[in-house]
Amino acid sequence: MENTTIKKEIAIKAPRARVWEVLLNDEFNRVWLAAFSEGSHAVTDWKLGSKVIYQDASACGMVGMIVQHTPPEVLSVEYEGLLVNGEEDTQSDDAKAVQGGLETYQLLPMASGTQLLIESDMSPEYFDMMSAAWDVALLKIKELSEVSLN
């Protein structure tokens, strides 16, 4: 299956360190990850080479590995499979379809704060739904990053 890439960006009036904190800290990422599925959160230590499991309230989601981790500039996750009812799946056709897909967060400094760029490889049948979810997630990231700075 051929993937396409969702590409989005948003200007945030907050320093990169604050945006990085919102991306990675559990108390914040539970808020913005809910844009993809209610109860979503990340289970990981965010270190290079570590496993990351994005799971929702039904214990379903994605399994990947952190392949780039340069605070507060770049974070990249390479997908290895799916989480289905709490079990990791790397062998099904659906799991194999996501393997090798990347999700990358790039934080660029700007005079007024940070430009957050995301790229997320996506299978065509989920592209529109996930692109819309990213629009919601980015607004939440912006809100969370700026809230204590105003």
PyMOL commands that place a pseudoatom at each C-alpha (Angstrom):
pseudoatom trace, name=CA, resn=MET, resi=1, chain=A, elem=C, hetatm=0, pos=[0.000, 0.000, 0.000]
pseudoatom trace, name=CA, resn=GLU, resi=2, chain=A, elem=C, hetatm=0, pos=[1.303, 3.419, -0.881]
pseudoatom trace, name=CA, resn=ASN, resi=3, chain=A, elem=C, hetatm=0, pos=[1.208, 6.115, 1.773]
pseudoatom trace, name=CA, resn=THR, resi=4, chain=A, elem=C, hetatm=0, pos=[0.787, 9.838, 1.372]
pseudoatom trace, name=CA, resn=THR, resi=5, chain=A, elem=C, hetatm=0, pos=[2.130, 12.407, 3.802]
pseudoatom trace, name=CA, resn=ILE, resi=6, chain=A, elem=C, hetatm=0, pos=[0.082, 14.855, 5.822]
pseudoatom trace, name=CA, resn=LYS, resi=7, chain=A, elem=C, hetatm=0, pos=[2.026, 18.101, 6.164]
pseudoatom trace, name=CA, resn=LYS, resi=8, chain=A, elem=C, hetatm=0, pos=[0.838, 20.826, 8.531]
pseudoatom trace, name=CA, resn=GLU, resi=9, chain=A, elem=C, hetatm=0, pos=[2.338, 23.788, 10.330]
pseudoatom trace, name=CA, resn=ILE, resi=10, chain=A, elem=C, hetatm=0, pos=[1.294, 26.349, 12.887]
pseudoatom trace, name=CA, resn=ALA, resi=11, chain=A, elem=C, hetatm=0, pos=[2.866, 29.464, 14.413]
pseudoatom trace, name=CA, resn=ILE, resi=12, chain=A, elem=C, hetatm=0, pos=[2.940, 29.393, 18.207]
pseudoatom trace, name=CA, resn=LYS, resi=13, chain=A, elem=C, hetatm=0, pos=[3.726, 32.401, 20.414]
pseudoatom trace, name=CA, resn=ALA, resi=14, chain=A, elem=C, hetatm=0, pos=[5.871, 30.406, 22.816]
pseudoatom trace, name=CA, resn=PRO, resi=15, chain=A, elem=C, hetatm=0, pos=[9.528, 29.334, 22.939]
pseudoatom trace, name=CA, resn=ARG, resi=16, chain=A, elem=C, hetatm=0, pos=[10.514, 25.975, 21.462]
pseudoatom trace, name=CA, resn=ALA, resi=17, chain=A, elem=C, hetatm=0, pos=[11.198, 24.526, 24.921]
pseudoatom trace, name=CA, resn=ARG, resi=18, chain=A, elem=C, hetatm=0, pos=[7.572, 25.174, 25.932]
pseudoatom trace, name=CA, resn=VAL, resi=19, chain=A, elem=C, hetatm=0, pos=[6.177, 23.637, 22.718]
pseudoatom trace, name=CA, resn=TRP, resi=20, chain=A, elem=C, hetatm=0, pos=[8.475, 20.621, 23.200]
pseudoatom trace, name=CA, resn=GLU, resi=21, chain=A, elem=C, hetatm=0, pos=[7.115, 20.237, 26.745]
pseudoatom trace, name=CA, resn=VAL, resi=22, chain=A, elem=C, hetatm=0, pos=[3.522, 20.295, 25.448]
pseudoatom trace, name=CA, resn=LEU, resi=23, chain=A, elem=C, hetatm=0, pos=[4.354, 17.684, 22.801]
pseudoatom trace, name=CA, resn=LEU, resi=24, chain=A, elem=C, hetatm=0, pos=[5.997, 15.221, 25.187]
pseudoatom trace, name=CA, resn=ASN, resi=25, chain=A, elem=C, hetatm=0, pos=[4.661, 15.677, 28.729]
pseudoatom trace, name=CA, resn=ASP, resi=26, chain=A, elem=C, hetatm=0, pos=[1.820, 13.308, 29.549]
pseudoatom trace, name=CA, resn=GLU, resi=27, chain=A, elem=C, hetatm=0, pos=[-0.396, 15.950, 31.174]
pseudoatom trace, name=CA, resn=PHE, resi=28, chain=A, elem=C, hetatm=0, pos=[-0.385, 17.937, 27.922]
pseudoatom trace, name=CA, resn=ASN, resi=29, chain=A, elem=C, hetatm=0, pos=[-0.212, 15.272, 25.222]
pseudoatom trace, name=CA, resn=ARG, resi=30, chain=A, elem=C, hetatm=0, pos=[-3.299, 13.546, 26.606]
pseudoatom trace, name=CA, resn=VAL, resi=31, chain=A, elem=C, hetatm=0, pos=[-5.183, 16.768, 25.783]
pseudoatom trace, name=CA, resn=TRP, resi=32, chain=A, elem=C, hetatm=0, pos=[-4.010, 17.207, 22.195]
pseudoatom trace, name=CA, resn=LEU, resi=33, chain=A, elem=C, hetatm=0, pos=[-3.834, 13.483, 21.339]
pseudoatom trace, name=CA, resn=ALA, resi=34, chain=A, elem=C, hetatm=0, pos=[-7.564, 13.275, 22.156]
pseudoatom trace, name=CA, resn=ALA, resi=35, chain=A, elem=C, hetatm=0, pos=[-8.108, 14.974, 18.768]
pseudoatom trace, name=CA, resn=PHE, resi=36, chain=A, elem=C, hetatm=0, pos=[-7.298, 11.600, 17.197]
pseudoatom trace, name=CA, resn=SER, resi=37, chain=A, elem=C, hetatm=0, pos=[-9.286, 9.374, 19.559]
pseudoatom trace, name=CA, resn=GLU, resi=38, chain=A, elem=C, hetatm=0, pos=[-10.787, 9.959, 22.986]
pseudoatom trace, name=CA, resn=GLY, resi=39, chain=A, elem=C, hetatm=0, pos=[-8.481, 8.886, 25.815]
pseudoatom trace, name=CA, resn=SER, resi=40, chain=A, elem=C, hetatm=0, pos=[-5.388, 8.783, 23.600]
pseudoatom trace, name=CA, resn=HIS, resi=41, chain=A, elem=C, hetatm=0, pos=[-1.991, 9.035, 25.224]
pseudoatom trace, name=CA, resn=ALA, resi=42, chain=A, elem=C, hetatm=0, pos=[1.605, 8.013, 24.632]
pseudoatom trace, name=CA, resn=VAL, resi=43, chain=A, elem=C, hetatm=0, pos=[3.386, 5.308, 26.599]
pseudoatom trace, name=CA, resn=THR, resi=44, chain=A, elem=C, hetatm=0, pos=[7.137, 5.908, 26.285]
pseudoatom trace, name=CA, resn=ASP, resi=45, chain=A, elem=C, hetatm=0, pos=[10.163, 7.521, 27.896]
pseudoatom trace, name=CA, resn=TRP, resi=46, chain=A, elem=C, hetatm=0, pos=[10.754, 9.581, 24.693]
pseudoatom trace, name=CA, resn=LYS, resi=47, chain=A, elem=C, hetatm=0, pos=[14.408, 8.507, 24.421]
pseudoatom trace, name=CA, resn=LEU, resi=48, chain=A, elem=C, hetatm=0, pos=[16.104, 7.754, 21.114]
pseudoatom trace, name=CA, resn=GLY, resi=49, chain=A, elem=C, hetatm=0, pos=[15.544, 4.092, 20.235]
pseudoatom trace, name=CA, resn=SER, resi=50, chain=A, elem=C, hetatm=0, pos=[12.680, 3.686, 22.704]
pseudoatom trace, name=CA, resn=LYS, resi=51, chain=A, elem=C, hetatm=0, pos=[9.328, 2.149, 21.907]
pseudoatom trace, name=CA, resn=VAL, resi=52, chain=A, elem=C, hetatm=0, pos=[6.333, 4.473, 21.807]
pseudoatom trace, name=CA, resn=ILE, resi=53, chain=A, elem=C, hetatm=0, pos=[2.761, 3.242, 21.998]
pseudoatom trace, name=CA, resn=TYR, resi=54, chain=A, elem=C, hetatm=0, pos=[-0.007, 5.662, 21.128]
pseudoatom trace, name=CA, resn=GLN, resi=55, chain=A, elem=C, hetatm=0, pos=[-3.164, 4.141, 22.573]
pseudoatom trace, name=CA, resn=ASP, resi=56, chain=A, elem=C, hetatm=0, pos=[-6.728, 5.257, 23.057]
pseudoatom trace, name=CA, resn=ALA, resi=57, chain=A, elem=C, hetatm=0, pos=[-9.315, 4.411, 25.706]
pseudoatom trace, name=CA, resn=SER, resi=58, chain=A, elem=C, hetatm=0, pos=[-10.038, 1.054, 24.012]
pseudoatom trace, name=CA, resn=ALA, resi=59, chain=A, elem=C, hetatm=0, pos=[-6.323, 0.048, 24.120]
pseudoatom trace, name=CA, resn=CYS, resi=60, chain=A, elem=C, hetatm=0, pos=[-5.998, 0.400, 20.351]
pseudoatom trace, name=CA, resn=GLY, resi=61, chain=A, elem=C, hetatm=0, pos=[-3.513, 2.531, 18.452]
pseudoatom trace, name=CA, resn=MET, resi=62, chain=A, elem=C, hetatm=0, pos=[-0.046, 2.573, 16.939]
pseudoatom trace, name=CA, resn=VAL, resi=63, chain=A, elem=C, hetatm=0, pos=[3.319, 1.124, 17.945]
pseudoatom trace, name=CA, resn=GLY, resi=64, chain=A, elem=C, hetatm=0, pos=[6.577, 2.732, 16.874]
pseudoatom trace, name=CA, resn=MET, resi=65, chain=A, elem=C, hetatm=0, pos=[10.155, 3.565, 17.735]
pseudoatom trace, name=CA, resn=ILE, resi=66, chain=A, elem=C, hetatm=0, pos=[11.748, 6.946, 18.333]
pseudoatom trace, name=CA, resn=VAL, resi=67, chain=A, elem=C, hetatm=0, pos=[14.268, 7.305, 15.508]
pseudoatom trace, name=CA, resn=GLN, resi=68, chain=A, elem=C, hetatm=0, pos=[15.179, 10.965, 16.002]
pseudoatom trace, name=CA, resn=HIS, resi=69, chain=A, elem=C, hetatm=0, pos=[15.173, 12.925, 19.243]
pseudoatom trace, name=CA, resn=THR, resi=70, chain=A, elem=C, hetatm=0, pos=[16.894, 16.308, 19.258]
pseudoatom trace, name=CA, resn=PRO, resi=71, chain=A, elem=C, hetatm=0, pos=[15.331, 18.547, 21.948]
pseudoatom trace, name=CA, resn=PRO, resi=72, chain=A, elem=C, hetatm=0, pos=[13.784, 21.030, 21.346]
pseudoatom trace, name=CA, resn=GLU, resi=73, chain=A, elem=C, hetatm=0, pos=[14.155, 20.760, 17.561]
pseudoatom trace, name=CA, resn=VAL, resi=74, chain=A, elem=C, hetatm=0, pos=[13.056, 17.418, 16.077]
pseudoatom trace, name=CA, resn=LEU, resi=75, chain=A, elem=C, hetatm=0, pos=[11.208, 14.292, 17.166]
pseudoatom trace, name=CA, resn=SER, resi=76, chain=A, elem=C, hetatm=0, pos=[10.530, 11.459, 14.736]
pseudoatom trace, name=CA, resn=VAL, resi=77, chain=A, elem=C, hetatm=0, pos=[8.682, 8.178, 15.294]
pseudoatom trace, name=CA, resn=GLU, resi=78, chain=A, elem=C, hetatm=0, pos=[8.846, 5.280, 12.837]
pseudoatom trace, name=CA, resn=TYR, resi=79, chain=A, elem=C, hetatm=0, pos=[5.811, 3.030, 12.987]
pseudoatom trace, name=CA, resn=GLU, resi=80, chain=A, elem=C, hetatm=0, pos=[6.280, -0.702, 13.471]
pseudoatom trace, name=CA, resn=GLY, resi=81, chain=A, elem=C, hetatm=0, pos=[2.689, -1.857, 13.784]
pseudoatom trace, name=CA, resn=LEU, resi=82, chain=A, elem=C, hetatm=0, pos=[-0.618, -1.517, 15.555]
pseudoatom trace, name=CA, resn=LEU, resi=83, chain=A, elem=C, hetatm=0, pos=[-1.989, -1.953, 19.043]
pseudoatom trace, name=CA, resn=VAL, resi=84, chain=A, elem=C, hetatm=0, pos=[-5.209, -3.993, 18.941]
pseudoatom trace, name=CA, resn=ASN, resi=85, chain=A, elem=C, hetatm=0, pos=[-7.087, -4.533, 22.208]
pseudoatom trace, name=CA, resn=GLY, resi=86, chain=A, elem=C, hetatm=0, pos=[-3.855, -4.038, 24.145]
pseudoatom trace, name=CA, resn=GLU, resi=87, chain=A, elem=C, hetatm=0, pos=[-1.847, -6.497, 22.012]
pseudoatom trace, name=CA, resn=GLU, resi=88, chain=A, elem=C, hetatm=0, pos=[0.958, -5.415, 19.686]
pseudoatom trace, name=CA, resn=ASP, resi=89, chain=A, elem=C, hetatm=0, pos=[0.413, -6.497, 16.083]
pseudoatom trace, name=CA, resn=THR, resi=90, chain=A, elem=C, hetatm=0, pos=[3.292, -6.396, 13.605]
pseudoatom trace, name=CA, resn=GLN, resi=91, chain=A, elem=C, hetatm=0, pos=[2.201, -9.299, 11.392]
pseudoatom trace, name=CA, resn=SER, resi=92, chain=A, elem=C, hetatm=0, pos=[-1.283, -8.558, 10.031]
pseudoatom trace, name=CA, resn=ASP, resi=93, chain=A, elem=C, hetatm=0, pos=[-1.741, -6.907, 6.650]
pseudoatom trace, name=CA, resn=ASP, resi=94, chain=A, elem=C, hetatm=0, pos=[-3.009, -3.759, 8.390]
pseudoatom trace, name=CA, resn=ALA, resi=95, chain=A, elem=C, hetatm=0, pos=[0.080, -3.659, 10.635]
pseudoatom trace, name=CA, resn=LYS, resi=96, chain=A, elem=C, hetatm=0, pos=[2.430, -4.229, 7.707]
pseudoatom trace, name=CA, resn=ALA, resi=97, chain=A, elem=C, hetatm=0, pos=[0.732, -1.368, 5.844]
pseudoatom trace, name=CA, resn=VAL, resi=98, chain=A, elem=C, hetatm=0, pos=[1.883, 1.149, 8.487]
pseudoatom trace, name=CA, resn=GLN, resi=99, chain=A, elem=C, hetatm=0, pos=[5.405, -0.220, 8.983]
pseudoatom trace, name=CA, resn=GLY, resi=100, chain=A, elem=C, hetatm=0, pos=[8.112, 2.239, 8.024]
pseudoatom trace, name=CA, resn=GLY, resi=101, chain=A, elem=C, hetatm=0, pos=[5.740, 5.191, 8.164]
pseudoatom trace, name=CA, resn=LEU, resi=102, chain=A, elem=C, hetatm=0, pos=[7.158, 8.266, 9.868]
pseudoatom trace, name=CA, resn=GLU, resi=103, chain=A, elem=C, hetatm=0, pos=[5.648, 10.937, 12.075]
pseudoatom trace, name=CA, resn=THR, resi=104, chain=A, elem=C, hetatm=0, pos=[7.966, 13.906, 12.510]
pseudoatom trace, name=CA, resn=TYR, resi=105, chain=A, elem=C, hetatm=0, pos=[7.684, 17.057, 14.591]
pseudoatom trace, name=CA, resn=GLN, resi=106, chain=A, elem=C, hetatm=0, pos=[10.010, 19.922, 13.737]
pseudoatom trace, name=CA, resn=LEU, resi=107, chain=A, elem=C, hetatm=0, pos=[10.197, 23.060, 15.875]
pseudoatom trace, name=CA, resn=LEU, resi=108, chain=A, elem=C, hetatm=0, pos=[11.697, 26.092, 14.146]
pseudoatom trace, name=CA, resn=PRO, resi=109, chain=A, elem=C, hetatm=0, pos=[12.572, 29.308, 16.008]
pseudoatom trace, name=CA, resn=MET, resi=110, chain=A, elem=C, hetatm=0, pos=[10.778, 32.470, 14.915]
pseudoatom trace, name=CA, resn=ALA, resi=111, chain=A, elem=C, hetatm=0, pos=[10.998, 36.039, 16.209]
pseudoatom trace, name=CA, resn=SER, resi=112, chain=A, elem=C, hetatm=0, pos=[7.519, 35.681, 17.711]
pseudoatom trace, name=CA, resn=GLY, resi=113, chain=A, elem=C, hetatm=0, pos=[7.977, 32.134, 19.044]
pseudoatom trace, name=CA, resn=THR, resi=114, chain=A, elem=C, hetatm=0, pos=[7.987, 28.741, 17.315]
pseudoatom trace, name=CA, resn=GLN, resi=115, chain=A, elem=C, hetatm=0, pos=[6.868, 27.360, 13.973]
pseudoatom trace, name=CA, resn=LEU, resi=116, chain=A, elem=C, hetatm=0, pos=[5.727, 23.762, 14.509]
pseudoatom trace, name=CA, resn=LEU, resi=117, chain=A, elem=C, hetatm=0, pos=[5.812, 21.563, 11.421]
pseudoatom trace, name=CA, resn=ILE, resi=118, chain=A, elem=C, hetatm=0, pos=[4.422, 18.044, 11.400]
pseudoatom trace, name=CA, resn=GLU, resi=119, chain=A, elem=C, hetatm=0, pos=[4.664, 15.366, 8.748]
pseudoatom trace, name=CA, resn=SER, resi=120, chain=A, elem=C, hetatm=0, pos=[2.742, 12.143, 9.150]
pseudoatom trace, name=CA, resn=ASP, resi=121, chain=A, elem=C, hetatm=0, pos=[2.737, 9.280, 6.657]
pseudoatom trace, name=CA, resn=MET, resi=122, chain=A, elem=C, hetatm=0, pos=[-0.807, 8.059, 6.159]
pseudoatom trace, name=CA, resn=SER, resi=123, chain=A, elem=C, hetatm=0, pos=[-2.583, 5.467, 4.071]
pseudoatom trace, name=CA, resn=PRO, resi=124, chain=A, elem=C, hetatm=0, pos=[-4.927, 7.123, 1.548]
pseudoatom trace, name=CA, resn=GLU, resi=125, chain=A, elem=C, hetatm=0, pos=[-8.144, 5.818, 3.142]
pseudoatom trace, name=CA, resn=TYR, resi=126, chain=A, elem=C, hetatm=0, pos=[-7.363, 7.607, 6.435]
pseudoatom trace, name=CA, resn=PHE, resi=127, chain=A, elem=C, hetatm=0, pos=[-5.772, 10.739, 4.957]
pseudoatom trace, name=CA, resn=ASP, resi=128, chain=A, elem=C, hetatm=0, pos=[-8.780, 13.096, 5.122]
pseudoatom trace, name=CA, resn=MET, resi=129, chain=A, elem=C, hetatm=0, pos=[-9.887, 11.990, 8.587]
pseudoatom trace, name=CA, resn=MET, resi=130, chain=A, elem=C, hetatm=0, pos=[-6.370, 12.227, 10.044]
pseudoatom trace, name=CA, resn=SER, resi=131, chain=A, elem=C, hetatm=0, pos=[-5.636, 15.524, 8.292]
pseudoatom trace, name=CA, resn=ALA, resi=132, chain=A, elem=C, hetatm=0, pos=[-8.725, 17.029, 9.940]
pseudoatom trace, name=CA, resn=ALA, resi=133, chain=A, elem=C, hetatm=0, pos=[-7.699, 15.553, 13.308]
pseudoatom trace, name=CA, resn=TRP, resi=134, chain=A, elem=C, hetatm=0, pos=[-4.254, 17.133, 12.931]
pseudoatom trace, name=CA, resn=ASP, resi=135, chain=A, elem=C, hetatm=0, pos=[-5.895, 20.542, 12.414]
pseudoatom trace, name=CA, resn=VAL, resi=136, chain=A, elem=C, hetatm=0, pos=[-7.637, 20.141, 15.784]
pseudoatom trace, name=CA, resn=ALA, resi=137, chain=A, elem=C, hetatm=0, pos=[-4.501, 18.751, 17.474]
pseudoatom trace, name=CA, resn=LEU, resi=138, chain=A, elem=C, hetatm=0, pos=[-2.302, 21.621, 16.284]
pseudoatom trace, name=CA, resn=LEU, resi=139, chain=A, elem=C, hetatm=0, pos=[-4.746, 24.202, 17.624]
pseudoatom trace, name=CA, resn=LYS, resi=140, chain=A, elem=C, hetatm=0, pos=[-4.718, 22.384, 20.992]
pseudoatom trace, name=CA, resn=ILE, resi=141, chain=A, elem=C, hetatm=0, pos=[-0.887, 22.318, 20.997]
pseudoatom trace, name=CA, resn=LYS, resi=142, chain=A, elem=C, hetatm=0, pos=[-0.866, 26.048, 20.256]
pseudoatom trace, name=CA, resn=GLU, resi=143, chain=A, elem=C, hetatm=0, pos=[-3.417, 26.749, 23.008]
pseudoatom trace, name=CA, resn=LEU, resi=144, chain=A, elem=C, hetatm=0, pos=[-1.569, 24.649, 25.594]
pseudoatom trace, name=CA, resn=SER, resi=145, chain=A, elem=C, hetatm=0, pos=[1.784, 26.188, 24.678]
pseudoatom trace, name=CA, resn=GLU, resi=146, chain=A, elem=C, hetatm=0, pos=[0.565, 29.779, 24.872]
pseudoatom trace, name=CA, resn=VAL, resi=147, chain=A, elem=C, hetatm=0, pos=[-1.842, 29.535, 27.825]
pseudoatom trace, name=CA, resn=SER, resi=148, chain=A, elem=C, hetatm=0, pos=[0.610, 30.214, 30.660]
pseudoatom trace, name=CA, resn=LEU, resi=149, chain=A, elem=C, hetatm=0, pos=[2.552, 32.799, 28.683]
pseudoatom trace, name=CA, resn=ASN, resi=150, chain=A, elem=C, hetatm=0, pos=[-0.221, 35.377, 28.184]
for i in range(1, 150): cmd.bond("trace and resi %d" % i, "trace and resi %d" % (i + 1))
show_as sticks, trace
zoom trace
